[in-house]
Amino acid sequence: VPVLDVMHRALGIEAGVITTIHSAMNDQPVLDSYHHTDLRKTRGALQSMIPIDTRLARGIDRVMPQLAGRIEAQALRVPTQNVSAIDLSVTVG
């Protein structure tokens, strides 16, 4: 969020997409299995890249109301022991 604030003040962010990448979480099955609400969570964490929902964009909307509705966010869980990365793409104007 601090990076978004600096970029918005200096350049004026019109729109943006944030992708977070992190290792599997403890609520994911190790092998393919059944999940009653989200079919993406049926995939085994040790052999699949799994797109998941994230609330990051809503958090940015609350903290930075001047960017409300301009930032979208998505998340990927990847089969690694420990990793985190963020990709930020913005359109400035």
C-alpha positions, 0 to 999 in steps of 0.5 A: 500500500505505501508503494501505491500511495507514492505512485498515485501522488507522483504519477496518478494511478488510473487502474491497476492489477496486483497478483500475489504468489505464495506457497500452499496454505495449511487449509489446502489438501495435499492430494486431489480431493473434494471441496464442497464450495470451491472446485479450485480448492479440490486440487492437490497443493503439491502438484498444482498452481491454484488461483484463489480469491483475495480480499486485497483490493477491498483492503486497498479501497478501505485504506486508500479511498482515492483508489476505490474501484481502480485496483483489482487483485488476484492470488496464486498458490504454488507448490513450493515450500516457502515463497512469496512474490507480488506483481504490480501493473498500473496504468498512470495518467 
